[in-house]
Each structure stands twice: as structure tokens, then as C-alpha cells.
Amino acid sequence: MSNSQIDLRRIAEQIDVVLTEIYAEYVAQGSPTKLGGLRFLDVQSAKTFAFEKSTVIGDGNGLVVSAPYSENKEVIEGKLKEGPHFDLLRDIQVRNSPDAGKKNKYFFEAAYYIDSKKWLTDEAISTVVTRFECTGNQAVTRLLKENVLPIARKIMEYFIQIVREDEKKPDVVLFS
């Protein structure tokens, strides 16, 4: 597989498979699963987090993480730009929650650039094939696990942290 022949759509699909490892860790900690993709409920905040379908971004891939949030877009962007791997942050989409009872809640998705072509060179794949006596596809999966999982793990931990902090804010009482 030469670097110029990498099918980034297929790599995105493989990234989604690799992300199931992190998803399984949250489930093992007692986070219930939610329908639709790699979604789980964080019991402490009672909010749903997800690894959305990975994408193609330019000459690499996109790791997309989502969560609910009640702050405005500028606050969300500011917190994400202070978080881990902010240098990889490429896009933030914020929209109102589709649930009727949550009109003041926002749902945000952040896309982080994954430089998959940098990690999946012919030389890197050949080295893994030789070292672990595996197929090229197994080598690609191993390289993605080594490179994507640490990034995804830190980003998801940060998402959960900032949403939990948001939930701790006191409610404003207009009349007493």
C-alpha cells in the first residue's frame, strides 16, 4: 500500500473500528450504551458522549467527538482550544438540541485532524508486517491503534470533564 494509494474513506472506517476499544473501556466502567454508533452515557453528568463516524479531512482523516453542552458557541470553542490536541482541531459545529424539552441546550461536534498518511507509509507498514509477522491490513490497524487511540482517549476525557464542570454550575434563580 503506497502512501499515494491510501483510501482515506477506508482508513476512516478502520479508525471507527479502532475507537471501539475506547468505547468498550467506558462501557466496562459502567457507562450504559446508547443507540446509534459509539455512544455512551456518562453516569456522573447524565450526558451522552459519542465518537461520531470518522471522516476525510483534506489529506488525512477526521476524528469527530460529540457531546451536549449548555454554554454558547464561543465558550465551547474557547474551552476546546484550551484542551488536549487543540492544534489538531479543525471544525466545531454547534446546534440546538433536537429534544423539545432541551431548547436551551446545545450539542457540539468537534473534528480533529488525524495525519493518517504520515503514520501509514510503506516503510511503517512494512516494518510492522516484519516485526509482528502480520498482514498489511493488520499492520494498518496496529499503526492506527498506536497513533489514534492516545489522541482520542485524551480528547474524550477532556470532553467529559468540561461537560461535568458545566453541569456543576448553580441554577440562576430569577425570583425567590
N, C-alpha and C positions, 0 to 999 in steps of 0.2 A: 504494500500500500504506500504509494508515494504521497508526499505531502500535498502535491497538487491534485491528487485524485481523491482526497478525503471528501466524503459525502457528509457535509455538516448536519444535514437533516437526520441521517442515521446516527451520527455521533450524539445529537440531541436526544434521540430515543434511548441511546445507551446510557447517557447521563441520567435520564429518568429512572432507568433500572438500577443504576448505582445508588441513587438517592434513597431507594427503598431501605438501604442499610441504616440510614439516619432515622427514617420514619419508624423502622422497627425498634430502634432504641427508645423513642418516645412512647411507643405502644408498650414496650416491656416495662417502662417506668410507671405505667398505669394510665396513660393518656388514651381515652377512648378514640376509636377511629370514627371518621365521618364519611359519608358517602361522597364519591366523586374524587378520584385521584388520591394523591398523598396528603390527605387532610387528617388532622388530629385535633382533639380538644385538649387545651391546657387546663387542667382541673383548677389550678390556683386562680387564674384570671377568668375562667369560664369562657374563653375565646377560642375560636377555631383558627389554626395556622395551616399553611399549605406550601408545599413545593408544587408550583404550577408546572405545566408542560414546558420543558426546556425549549429554547428557540435557536434560531440562527441570528447572530448579530454580526454584520459585516463579514470579516474573515475568520470569525470564531463562533462561539456559542453563547447563549444567554441562560443564566441560572435565574429563575423567577421565583420569588418568595412572596407570599401574601399574608395579610393579617387585617383584622378590623382595628379601627382607631378613631377616637372622637376628637382629636385635635384638628386644626386646619392644615391645609396642604403645606404651608410654609414651615410650620413647626415640625411636621413629619419629615420634610426634606432636610431641615436643619439637623434633626436627630440622626437621620440616616447618613448624612455627610460627616457626622462625628463618629460613626460606628466603624466596625471592622470592615476592611476591604472597600472603604469608601472610594478608593481610587479606581475600583472596577465598576462602580455604579454608573449605569448608562441611561436608565429611564425610571421614572417614578410615575405611576398612574394612580390617581386618587379619584374615587367616585362615591356618591352616596350609597348607603346600604340599600339593597333591593327590598329588605323587610319593612313592611308598613310601620311597625312599631319602633323602628330604629332610624327615623329620618335624620336625626342629629348625629348619627354615627357614620364614619367613613370606612371604606375598605381600600386598602392600598396594596399595590403590587410594585415590587422593586426588581428591576432586571440588572443583573451583574454580568459583566463580560468575562467569559471563560476563554482563555487563549489556547484552545484545544490543538490548533495546528502547531503551536510551539512544543507541546508535550508529545504529540503523535507523529514525530518524524520517523522516517525509515530507520534511522540509526537507533532511536529509542525503542522502537518496536522490535527490531532485530536483537537488541541486547536483552530484552525481556524474554523473547522466544528462546534464546540460547540459554540464558541463566535459569529459567524455570521450566524449560522443556515443554512449552505450551504452544498453542496455535496463535496465529496473528490476532484473531478476534479476542482470545483470552488475554493476550498482551495488551490490547487496546483497553479492555475492561480494567485490567490491573493498573495501567497508567492513569486512567480516569479516576479510579478509586484513590490512588495516591495523591492526585492533584486536586480533584474536585471536592472530595469529602471534607478535608480540613477547612476549606473556604466555606462550604455550605453549612457545616456544623457551627462555625463561629457566627455566621450571618443569622441563622435561625435562633441561636441562643440570644443574640442581641435583640432580634425582633420580639421574642418572648419577654425579655427584660423590659423593653420600653413600653410594651402594652401593659405589663403588670404595673409598672410605675404610673401609667395613665389611669389605671383602674383605682389606684390608691388615692387619687385626688378627691378632696371633700366635695360633696354636692353643694351648690350655691343655693341658699335659702333666700327667696325673694321676700317672703312675708313670714313673720313669726307670730 
